[in-house]
Amino acid sequence: MSVTFYRRYLTTMAGIGGLLYGIDIGVIAAALPYIEFSGNYTTEEIGLIVGMVLWGTVVSSLFAGQLAEWFGRKKIIIASAFFFALSIPTCCASGFFPGGNFALLAFGRILQGASGGLIGVVVPMYLAECLDAERRGRGTAMFQLILTLGLVFAALIGLIVTSVVGPAYKPAAGQVLDAATLDSWTAAWQTIFVVSVIPAVVLFFGAFFLKESPRWLHKKGKDDLALKSLAANNGMENAKKILKEIVEAEEAKNVRKEQILSTSIKESLLKRKYVLPFLLTCLVLVLNQATGINTVLNYSVTIFRDSGLQGEAANWSDLAIKFINFFVTIFAVMLVDKKGRKFLLKIGTAGIVIGEVGAAIMLALMDTGIIATGMTSGVITSIFFYIFVAGFAFGPGVCVWLVLTELMPTKIRANGMAIAMILNQAVSAAIASIFPLWVEVTSMAVVFGILAVFSVAYFLIATFVIPETKGKTLEEISKMFEKK
């Protein structure tokens, strides 16, 4: 296997990992109406069916790094694909029970979340450790971009199934759906899930042919295997140079080990000069999910349907919003090092505010009867949600991970990033889990009005508080906060 072929193979497998992560998030959107109307689930259970993936991601991402240290990056990538593949028959089996089986479906969704949490941590880690400095940026960007393509893939599956089966709908008061209709709806969401397993199967078998991370192999004292792993991707001559650099860096790290181990959380996170960047980073990551982005992506078909788009139109709009997310992300990646993080965050959060406020107003006008709920109202509301997702993809979607790594000073980066990521994922899971009940108790207009308030706060922080970090070293950024 030539170096060029293997390098492409490695990035392809990483890309499939990103695709699977995107499917993990987006597969429920088109399947949810069929699940909701073909099963006897409560409003709270519907929220948990959606949110279980995100809660599973929270838990698995906590342990992903340690598991990768124990077993190696390659084995964890294989395990992540296996968990997703296992989740599909588990979820589908719930449909064979009369009215559905909540426990079985929820457990399958937790497995999907566990898969996503492992992929989200380990695949970028694996890429960073295998690719050289020249290709590392492109490789990581490919993972992020194909993640958004996974959302498109899931939406496309949903659209095709809906076109064949027909849309699910809430029965009128007193109406009893016939068994044939319920069976077809159950088969529809099962089909969406089954087709989505294809990338997991490809990743599962394909990952067996990947080389283990050379950095991990070196840590385990297997320098001969580390050299072979590096050679597969860089050629033997470059591999020897890179391995020498790895060994020298590890020796230097061991010299500082005693100092690093003596630095406790109390001595770092709570130091006065670290409090501001730590709290700012945590606040940004919380607000990133408080915009409701994952809720919109997970409930998109339901939201579009309730705003007036019926039948396949809601699925077409779902596909459109996922395409917008994909293409705007590409555009943002091209601009982030030219225009800077602050510029993209300001424009992006402004777009989020405009989109959410506009959508909330439209939904409120429909609730009060000022505007009739129909195709016109659905199209206008969808446009506001397009603006919302485009704004997120342009700013926070790309910049939040840079903010996470750049604002955290080196001495608190590991602990600080872990805490910030837990907060980020927990907020996302909580909003997605309570969304149906929240809408039922208040209204969709009220929900997005409240989320818009958080988005306004995000815009103000991006405009007046977050510093521009473009072109600055991590040390220079740390000094900016120390002066403040």
N, C-alpha and C positions, 0 to 999 in steps of 0.2 A: 504494500500500500504506500503510494507516494506521499510526501509531506503535504503537497497541495491538496490531494484528495482527502487525506485524514483531517486536515485543518477545516476543510469545507464540511466534512462529515460531523466533526465536533460542533461547529457552529450551527449546523442543521439540527442536530439533536437538542442543543440548547434552545434553538428556536421553537422546536416542537414542545419543549418544556414550557416556554412562554405561551404558546398556543393553548396548551392544556390548562394553564393557570387562568387564561382569559375565559375559556369554556367553563371552567370551574365557577367563575363569578357569574357568567351570563346565561348558562343553560336553563336556569329556573324561570327566566322572564317569559318565554313563550310557553313553557310547560305549565306554569302556575294556573292560568285560567282553567285548563283541563283538569288539573288536580283538585282545584277548589270546587268545581261544579260537578265532578263525578264522584267525589268522596264526601263523607259525612264529617267534615272537619270544622272545628270551631274557629272563630276569628283569631283567637290566641294561638291555636295550633298552626294556622296558615302562616302567621308571623314567624313562628319558631321553625317551620319547615324551610323558610327562606333564610332565617338567621343562623341556623345550625351550621351552615357552611362557614360563616364568618367566625362563630365561636370555635369551631374546629380548627380554623386557621390560627386563632389566638393561641390555643393550647399547643399545637404542633410547632409553631414558630418559636415558642419559648424553649423547646428542647431540640430544635433542628440543628443548631450549631454544635451542641454537645454530642448529639448522635453522629453528626458528620465527623467529629473528632474521634469518636470511639470506633466507628465502623468504616469510615472513609466516605468520600463524596459520592463515588460511583454507586455504592450499595444503597445509599439513601435516595439517590435519583431513581434507581430501580424500584425501591420500596414505594416511592411516591406514585409512580405509574401504576404499581400493583394495587395500592389503596384506591386509586380512582377507578381502576378496572373492576375491583371488588365491589365498589359502591353501586355500580350500575345494576347488577342482578339483585342486590339488596333492596335498592329503591323500587325496582320494577316488581319485585315479589310482593310488595305492599299492596299493589293494585289488584292482586288476585283474591284479596279478602273483601267480603261485602262491605261497601262503604269505605274501604281503604283501611290500612293499619298504620296509625300514626307513629308508633314506636319503631317499627321497621323502617319506615320512610325517613324518620328523623335520624336513625342510626346510619343509614346510607348517606345522608347529607353530611353527617359528622365525618364520615370517611372521606368524602370529597373535600371537606375543609382541611382535614389532616394532610391530604395530598397537596392541596394548594399551599399550606404553610411550609411544608418541606421544600416544595419547588421554589417558592419565593425567596427562601433563604439560601438553599444549597446550590441551585443552578448558577446564580450570579457569582457566588463564592467560587464555584468550580471554574467558571470562565475566567475570573480574575487570576486564579492560580495557574491556569494552563496557558493562557494567551500572553504573548509578549506585550511590552508597553505600547508598541505601535498599533496593535490590533485590539487591545483591551477595550478601548472606548467604543469602537464599532461593534464588537461582540456583545457588550452589555446593552448598547442601544438597540441591537437587533432583538434581544430578549424582551425589552420594554415595548418595542413596536409590534412584535408578533403577539404579545399579550393582548394588545388592543385588537389585533386581527382575530384572536380567539373569540372575542365578543361578537365580532362580525359573523364568524363561522356559526356560533350558536344561534344568532338571530336568523341567519339564512336557513338553518335546519328548521327552525320554528315556522318560518314563512312557508316553506315547501310543504310541511306537514299540515299546516292550517289550510293551504290551498287545496289539498287533497281531501282532508277530513271535513273541513268546515270549521268555523270558530265555535268555541264553547260560549254558552250564554247562561245567565242566571234565570231559572224558571220563574214564571209569573206566580203570584200567590195562588195556591191551590193546585198548581200544575204539577203533575207527576211525570217525570221523564221515563220513557220506555227503556227496557233493558238493552236494546240494540244501540240506542244513543249513548247510554252510559258506557257500554263496552267499547264503542268506537272512540269515545273521549279518553278512556283509560289506555287504549292501544295507542292513541296519539301521543300522550305524554311519555309513555314507555318508549315509543319509537324515537322521540327527540333525545331521550337519555341514551338509548342503545347506539344511535349514530354518533353521539358525542364521545363514545368510548374509543373510537378508531385511533385518535392521536395517542391515547394512553397505551394502547397495544403496541403501536409503532415505537413509542419511547421505551416501553418495557423491554422489548427484544433488542432494539437498537442500542440501548445503553450497555448491554453486555459486551459490545465491541469497542467501547470507549476505554481509553487508558485511565488509570487512577491518577488523581492529582499528584504532580511531582512534589509539591510542597508537603502534602500529607505523607507521602512515601518517605521523604527525607526525615520528617519528624519521627517516623517509626523505625529509622535506621536502615532503610532499604534503598540506599543510594544507587545500587545497580538498576533497580526497577525505575527509580526516579529519572535516571539518565535515559532509559528506553522510552519513558513517557514523554520526556522533553524532546527527544530525537524525533518521535513520531510527528510532532507538531512544528518543530523548528529546524530539523536536520541535526546530524551528530555534532558537527563543529560548533554550531551555536548552542547546542544542548550542553556541551561541556562548559562553555563560558557561563551560561545561565546557572548551571548547578554550582559552579564555583561561587557565584554571587550569592546564591541561596545559602550555601554553607557559611560564607563570611558574614552574611547578615544574621544568621542564627547564632553565630559565635558572639557577635556584638550584642545581640539581644540577651544572651545568657549573662554577659557582663553586667547588664543593667537589671537583671531579673530581681535581685534582692531589693533594689530601689522600687521597682514596679510593684512587687508583692507587699511592700511596706506602705503603699499608698491606699488607704481605706476609703470607702465611700464618704465617710464623715470628713475626711481630710481633703476631699476633692469637690463633690457635688455641693456641699454646704459652705465652701469657702466663698467669701464675698465676691471675689472677682469672677467666680464661675456661676453664681446664682442667676444673673441676668441672661446669659446665653442659654443656660439650661432651661429656665422657665419659658423663655421666648420660643425655643425649639419645641418644647412640649405643647405650648399654646398653639403654635402653627399646625402641628400634627393633629391636635384635637379639632381645631377649626376646619382642617382639611376634610375631615369626615363629617363634621357638623353641618357642612353644606348640604349633605344628603346625597352625595354623588353615587355611592353604592346602592342606596335605596332606589334612586332613579333607574340605575342600570338593571337592578333586580326586578323591579316592579313596572318596568317601562310599558309592557303590553297592557297591563291592568290600568295604569295611569292614562294611557292614550284612549283606551276603551271608555273609561269613565268620563273623559273630557269630550266625548262625542264621536270618536272614530270607531266604527263598528266593523266586524268581520276582519277580512284580510288587511284592511286599511291600518288597523292598529299594529299588525305585524310588519307591514311595509314601513311604518313610522319607526318601529323598533329597529329595523335594519338600517334605516337612514341615520338614526342617532348613533349607532355603533360605527357606521362608516365615517361620520363626522368626527367622532372620537379618534379614529385611526388616522385620518388624513391631517387633522389639525396637530396631532402629536408629532407627525413627521415634520411639519412646518416649524413647530416649536423647537424640536431638537436642532434644526438648522440655525435657529436664531439665538439659542440660549447663551452661546459663547460670544456672539457678536453684539447683541443688545443688552445682555446682562440679566441676572436673575430678578432684580427688583422691577425692571421694566415689564418683563413677562408676567410677574405676579400682580402688578398693578392692573395691567390690561385684562388679565385673566379673571381676577376677582371682581373687577367692574362688570365683566360679561356675566359672571355668575349672579351678581346682584340684579342686573337688568332682567336676566332670564327668569330668576325665581320670583321677583316682584311682579313681572308681567304675567307669569303663569298663575300666581296666587290671585291677582286681580281678576283674570279671566275665570278662574274656578269660582271665585266669590260671586261674580256676576251671574254665572250659571246657577249657583245655589239659590240666589235670591230671585231668579226668574227674569232678571232684566234682559239676559241673553238666552235664547233657546239653546238647549244642548243638542248638537247635531254635527254634521260634517264640517260646517264652517267654523264653529267654535272649537272643534277638535283640531283642525288645521292650524288655527291661530295659536292655540295653547301649545301644540307640538312645536311650532316655530320658536316660542319662548324657551321651551325645554332644549331645543337645538342650540340656542344661544348660550344657555346654561352649560351644557356639556362642552361646547366649543371653547367657552371661557375657561372651564376647568382644564381641558386638555392643553390649552395654550399656556396657562400659567402654572397653577398648583400641580397638575398632573406630571409635569416635567421637573419643576423646580423644587418640589417638596423634598425629594431625596437629596438634592444638592444642599438644601437648607439643613437637613438632618445631619449631613456629614461635615459641612463647612462651618456651621455656627458652634458646634460642640468642640471645645478645646481638646487637645490631644489627651490630656491626663484624665478627662472624664468621658471621653468619646464612647468607650465600650459600655460602661454602666448607663450613661445618659441616653445613648441610642436605644438600649434595651427598654428602658422605662418609657421613653417617648413612643416607641413602636407598640408597646403594650397598650398605652392610652389610645393611640390611633386606631388600633384594631378593635379594642373594646367599645369605643364610641360607635364605630361602624356597625359592629354586631348588634349593639343595643338598639340603635335607630331602626335597623332593618327588621329586628325581631318584634318591636312594638308598633311598627308602622300601620298595619291593618287595624289594630285596636285603637290606635291614636286617631286614625281617620274616622273610625266608627263613633268614637266618643265626641270628637269635635267635627272636623270636616277636612277634606284635602286642602282646601284654600287656607284654613288656619294652620295646618301643618307646614305647608310651604311658606306661609307668611312668617312663622317662627324661625324656620331654617334660614330664611332671608335675613333675619336680624343677625344671626351668627355670621352670615356671609358679609354683611356690612362691616361687622367688627373685623373680619379677615381683611377686607379691603383697606380699612383704616390702618391696621397694623402693617400691611404690606407697603402702604404709601408713606407712613410717618415713622415707623419703628424699625423695620427690618433694614439692615444696612446693605449696600451693594457690595458683593464679594467677587465680582468678575475681575479676573486678572490679579487677584491678591493671593498670596500664599496662606496656608492655614495659620502660620505663625503671625502674619500681619493681621489676620482677622481676630485672633486671640488678643492681640495688643489693643485693637480698637475697643474691645469690651473692658479691658483692664483699665484703660484711661477713663472710661465712663464710670 
